[in-house]
Amino acid sequence: MGEKETQEPQDLAITQQSTTPDYPDGEVKKVEGADPALEYAGGDVIEFTEEEGASVLSKIDWHILPLLCWVYAIQFADKTTLNYASLMGIREDTHLNNNSQQFSWASSIFYAGYIFWEFPTTYLMRRLPLGKYTAANILFWGVVLTCHATVRNYGGLLAVRFFLGALEATVTPAFVIFTSMWYKKNEQGRRMGYWLCCNGIATLIMAPLAYGLSGVTKAALPAWEILFLVLGLITVLTGGIYLWYMPDNQTNAKFLSHREKLIAIERIRGNFQGIGNRVWKWSQFREAFMDPRTYLYVLYSLLMNIPNGGITTFGSIIIKSFGFNSRLSLLLGMPGGAVDIIAKLSFTYMSDKLLDRTLPATIAILIPMIGGIMMITIPLSAKGALLVGYYFISAAGASWGLVMVMISNNTLGYTKKATVNGLQILAYGAGNWIGPQTFRSSDAPEYKKGKTLVAIMYGCAAATLITIRVINVLTNKRRDKKQAEVEGTPAGEHEMGTEFLDLTDFQQPRFRYVV
């Protein structure tokens, strides 16, 4: 993609000028179906100095990013509590049959809730104030997580895991939308990397916390109940605070002045995406299913998350299969968190620098493929090498994060973006639902079949990314050629005034896909 595509209007004097025939003589007219950014800015291009732009970006980073990072850390911690609780006695206290798939189903049903609620929440995110709706989901999932401490049988465990999955289904797609509405295209990779790497931070915190709790034997409550109560109450408190503070978009951000809100909106003009139109457009919904990229995003997400679901649930058990005891297995999960952080920060930084999504994403997904191969080919006597292979798998999240950045960059039209993102998250849920079932109790304790599927699925996901890259390159070349022939204008330039009309990438012929 050309460098010019990512540039914003030049930062000159602090003035305003009308740029589109929709606003003759400076008169502002409401355009039906347009993004709210168009009306809030009065139809004008807001010009600002470089210092002003940097100041606004700094405020966004210090106020928005911490909100996203904290919630993403606790959602991952909350989601993986069952993994840690599995070695603290929850399987025995809820009377699960260790010779059956009951524990696998208790994990998988989390994603059944995810799948069940993904499309309703996609619609509600589009229709309701995004910040408040997201905060309400955080609050309620905290309540459900706290209720985990009261479970005493298999049916109860299935129920709370299902509702936890349904309520957590909102977070990732909402955060992708938050990132796309607050940051330019060439800023989104790193910012998304910041909040995604909080999964790794959560792992670094949860592993020693679980290790410490697993040594508690004389408390009034079992260690796994204490784990759910502590994390659940922290999440409830977080949801209450976010209901008050989390902005829906730039227009109601408490930390920005009116002038700064206008600049924050103007900064993202080149994204062609605006700040979130609440009108559901069925034409954009249908277009999402006509775009071949949609199916490739879904396929990639499914392939990548089948092994992710298995590793997330059976991570501590897999480490134990290398020959370590239960308590030490909890602690040995920590380096995987470090790999996750390093991979997400480095690959997203590289992606923004190159303005290339598929190349870093492909490299990132090949690392866990190698890890899977190592786990099935290295003998059990080489514990250290087996651990290295296991840790390599933690790099997979960086690849998935870049695919979400790709969707954010390349899928225009608010309804279309919400639909494609929802479908991709649906596949994420399906993959994580299937994943634990690939680690069969009959294959214990080495789980060779599950480890083999890890390598195969990541390899197929890499092939899917290459296909997406080829499609985007060919489409950009075709658009360049058509524009040069029909209009005789340089490729990559776009008409001012159409950026906030909530048009799709199919409807913006001057738009170029980030490869």
N, C-alpha and C positions, 0 to 999 in steps of 0.2 A: 504494500500500500504506500502511495506517495507521501512524502513528508508534508506536502501542502494540505493534505486531507485533515491533518490533526491540528492545524493552526487555527487560532481564534482571531477575531477582529483585533486590529492593532491597538495597543494601549496608548492613546494620545491624550487629548485634552479631556477635561471633565465636562463633556457636553452630551447632548442627545440629538439624534437626527432620525427623521422618518425614512424608512427604506423600502416600503412596499406599497403598491397601488391600493391595498386594502385600507390604507390610512392617508387619503389625500388631505393636503393642507394641515397635517398633524391631527386630524380628527380620528379618534379611536373608535373602531367598530368591532363589535364582538363577532368573531368568526365561529360559526357552528361547528362543533366537533374539535375545535382547536385545544391545545394544551393550556391550562391555567396560566402558564408562564407568559403567554402572549398578552393576555389581558392585564396581568399584574405589571408588566413592563410598559404598558400603554402602547404597544406596537412599535416601540423604539429600540434602536441599538444603543445600549448603555456603554459609553466609552469611559475608560478608567485608566489610571496610571499603573505602571508595573508594580509600584510599591503598594497601591491599594489592592491589586489582585493577590499579591503575596500575603498581605495582611489578612484578607478574607480566607484564603486557603489555610493559613495557619490557624485561624479560629475554628474552621471546619474540622481540621485535623485534631485539635485539642478538645473539641466538644462532641463531635459525632463518632470518631474512631473509638474512643474509650467505651462508649455505649455499646458499640457493636462487638468490640473485643471481649468485654466482660461477659456479655450474654452468651457469646459463642463458646467461651470457656466453660461456663456453668452448664450450658445445654449438653456439651460433650461429656462433662463429668456426670451429669444426671443420667444421660443415656447409657453410659458404660458402668453404672453402679452395679448392675447385675453380674457383670464380668468379675468385679472384685468381690461381690457378696457370695459368688459361687464357691470361693475358698474360705468363707467366713462362717459357713454353716447354714445358709439359706436353703440349700437343696435338702438338707436333713430336716430342718424345722418346718418346711412346707411339704414334707413327705413326698418329694419327687422320687420317681423310680430311676435309679442310676443306670439300669439296663434298658431303658427306653429312650425315646426322643423327647421326653417331657421338658427337659431343660432347654433343648434346642427350640421347641415350640414356644416356650415362655419368652425366649429372646426374639424369635421371629415375629410373634404377634404384635410386638411394638411397631413393626413396619406394616402390619395389616392396618393398624390405626392410621399410620402415615398415608397409606394408599387410599383408605376410605375417605379421609378428610382433605386430601390434596386439592381436588378440583373445587369443592365448596370454599376452601380457604383462598384459593386463587381468585375466585369471583369476589369474595368478601374483601380481599386486599385491594381489589380494583374499585369497590363501591364505598368502602369505609375509610376514615382517616387512618393512614398507614401506621403512624406512630402509636396512636392509641389502641388500635386493633392488635398490633404486635405486643404491646405491653400487657394487654388483657390476657393474651395467650400465655405469656410468661408467668403471670400471676396464677392462673388456673393450673398450669402444669406443675408449679411449685406445690400447690395443694395436693395434686394427685401423687407426686413423688413422696410427700410426707405420709400419705396413706399407705405407701408400700410397707411401712413399719408395722402395720396392723395385719398383714396377710399371714394366714396360717395353713393354706392349702393351695393345690394346683389351680383350681378354678379362680380363686381370688387373685393369684399372681397373674394369671392370664388377663383378668379384667383390668387391673391397674396398669399393666404394661400396654394394653391396647389404647387406653385413654391417654397415657403419657405420649405415645407415638402420635396420636391424632393432634394433640396440642402442640407438640414440637414441630409438626409439619409446616408451620407457618414461618419459622425462623429463617432458614436458608434462603427461600425465594424472596422473602421480605428484605433481607440484607443485601441480596443482589440488586434489588430495585433501589434501595437506599444508596448503594454505591454508585449506581448509574445516574441517579438524579443529583448527586452532590459533586461528582468528580468528572473531569474530562476523560476522554478515551485513553490518553497516554498516561493517566494517573491511576486508572482503575485497577490494573494488575497488582501493583504494589500494595494499594490499600486493601484490596480483597485478600492479598497474601497476609497482611497484618492480622485481620480478624480470623482468617482460616487457621493461621498457625497457633491460635489460642487453643486448638485441639491438643497440640503438642505440649503447650504449657499446662493444660489441665492434666495430661498424662504424667508430667513431671511432678505435679502436686499430688495427684490421686494415688500414685504408686506408693510413695512413702507413707501417706495417710492411711491407706489400706493396710500396709505392712504393720504400722503401729497399732491400728485397731484390731488386726488379726491376733495380736498378742494379749488383748483384753479378755480375761477369763472370769473375773470376779465382779463384774459390773452388774447393776440391776437389770440391764437390758443386754441382749446379745449384740455383738459388734456390728452385725449387718443392719440391725434396727437403728443403732446410733448413726451409722453412715447415712441412711435414708432420712432420718429426722434432721440432721445437721444441714445436709444439702437442700432438702425440701424447704426448710424455713428460710435459708439464705435466698432461694429462688423466689419465694413469696415476697420477701422484703424488696428484692430487686424489681419485681413486677409493679409493686405499689409506687416506688420512686419513679419508674419509667412512665407510668400513667400521667404523672405530673410534668415531667421534664422532656420526654422524647418528642421532637418535632415531627410533624407529618411531612413537611417539606420546607423549603427556604422561607416561605411566606409567614410561617408562625414559629420560626426559630427564636427562642428567647434570648440567645446570645448575639444576635445580629441586629444592627440598626436598620432603618428602612433603606438607606443608601447601600449598606452592605448586602442586604437581601437582593437588591437589584443586581449588584455585581455578581453575587453568587449564582443568580439565574443566568446572567449574560455569559459567565465563564463556560457554561455547558451548551451554549448555542450550537457549537460544532458537533455535538453528539447526535443532533436531529431527534432528540428524545423528550425534551421538556422535563417537567417536574411531577407529572402524574395526572392524567386525565381520568376522571371518575366515570366517564360515559363508556359503557361496555359496547364495543363495536363488533357485531357478529360477522361483518365482512372480514375484519382482521382475524377473528377466530378461525374462520374457514381458510383464510390464506395460510395460517400456520400449518394446516394439514396439507397444503399444496407445495410447501417448501421442502425439498429433499433434505436440507440440513436438519430439519426437525427430527426426522427419523434417524439420522446419523447421531445426533445428540442423545436421543433416547437409547439407541443401541449401545453407544459408548458407555453411558451411565449404567446401563444394566450389566454389561460385561465387567466394568470396573468395580462395581459394588457387590457383585456376588462374592468374590474373595474378601472384600472389605467386611461384609457381614459375618463371614466365618471367622476372620481374624479378630474382629472387635469382640465377639462373644467368647471365642475359645483361646484368645491370646495367652492368658495366664496358664491355661491347661496345655497349650502347645509348648510353651516354655518348660512346663513340668515334664512334658513328654521327652525332653532332651536329657532328663535325668536329674533335675533339680527338685528340692522339696517344695511344698506348697507356699510357705512364707517367703522363701527366697525367690520363687517364681513371680510373686507380686512385685517385689523390688526390682527384679531384672527387666520389668517392662519399661522402666524409666528412660533408658537410652533411645528407645523407639520414639519417645516424645521429642527428644533432642533432634533426631533425624527429621521428624515431621516439621519442626520449626525451621531448621536450616534449609530444607528442600523448598518449603513454601516461600520463605523470604528470598532465597537466591533465584529460584526459577521465575517468580513473578517480577523480580527486579530486572532480570535478563529480558523477560518478555516485554516490559514497558520500554526498556532501552532500545530494543530491536523493533518495537511495535509489531511483534510476531507472536502469535499465540500457539499455533500448532507445533512448531519445531521444539520449543522448550517443553510443551506438554507431552510430546512423543518421547523425548529423552527421559522425562520424569517417570513415565509409565513403564519404560524398559528396565529401570532400576529394580522395582519390585518383581518384575518378571524374572530377573536374574536371581533375586532373593528366593523366589519360589523354587527355582531349579536347584539352588544350593540346598534347600531344606530336604529335597527328595533324593539327592545324589550323595550328600556328605554322610559318612557313617556316624552313628550315635556316639562313638568314642571321641569325636572331635566337637565337643560341646561349644567351644568358642566360635568355631566357624559356623555352626548351626545358628548361634545367636546373631552373628553378623548377617546371615541370610534373612533371619526373622526381622531384624532392624531395617534392612533394605526395603521391606514391604511398606514401611511408614512413609516412604517418599511418594506413594501413590496419590495422596491427598493433594499434592502440588499440581499434579496433572488435572485432576478433577476441578480444582479451583480455577485453572486457566480455561477450562471448557466453559465454566460459568462466566468468566470474563468475556469469552468469545460470544456467548449468547447476549451478554449485556451490550457489547460493542456492535454486533452485527444484526441483531433482531430489532428492527424499528417498529414503532407503533405500540402504544402502551398495552393494548389488549393482546396484540400478537406476542409481545415479549412475555407478558404474564402467562399466556397459554403455553408457549414453548418452554418457558422455565418450569411451569407446572408439570408438563409432560416429562421433562427431564428429571424432576424431583420424584415424580411417580415411578419412573424407572429406577431411581435411587432406592426408593422404598422397596420395590419388587426385588431388586438385587440383594438388598440386605435381608429381606425375608427369606429368599432362597438360600443365601449364603450359609447360615448355620446348619441347614439340612445336608450340606455337602460334607460335613464332619459327622459321620455316622458313629453311633455308639459301638456298632459291630466292628468298626475300624480302629477302635481305641487299643492301646494308648498312643500309637505312632501317627494315626490319621494320615496315612500315605496318599489315599485317594483325594482327600480334601486339599492336601498340599500340592498335589499334581494339578488339580483344577485351578489353584491360585496362579501358577505359571501360565497355563493355557489361556485363561481369561484375560490376564494382563497383556499377553501377546496379541490377542484378537482386538483388544481395545486400542493398541498402538496402530494396527492396520486401519481401524475406523478413523483415527485422527488423520492419517495420511490421505484418506479418501476425502475428508472435509477440506483439507488444504488444496487438493487438486481442484475441487469444485469452485472454491473461492478464487483461486488464481485464474481459472478459465473464465469465470463470470466477470471479473475485473477487466481482463483483456477484451472480452466481448463488449463491455460497456465503454471502454476507452475507444475502441474502434468505431462503435456506433456514434458516440458523441463527436468524434473528430469528423466523421463523414456527414452527419446531419447538421451539426451546429457549427463546426469549425472553431470550437473553443478548446483551450487546453484541458486535458483530462484532470479530474480531481477537483475542479472549481465547482461551486454550487451557488444557486440563486439565494440571495439574502431574502429572508422573509418567509421561507417555507419550513424553517427548522423547528418551529413550535406549532406546526399545524397537525401534529400527531399523525403523520403519514408513515406508511411502512417502508421497508427497504425496497420492496418491489415498486412502490410508488415514487421513489426518489432515485431517478436514473443517474444522477450525478454522484450518488453515494457509492463509496468503494468499501468492500469488505476487508476487514483486518484479517490477514491470512494466519 
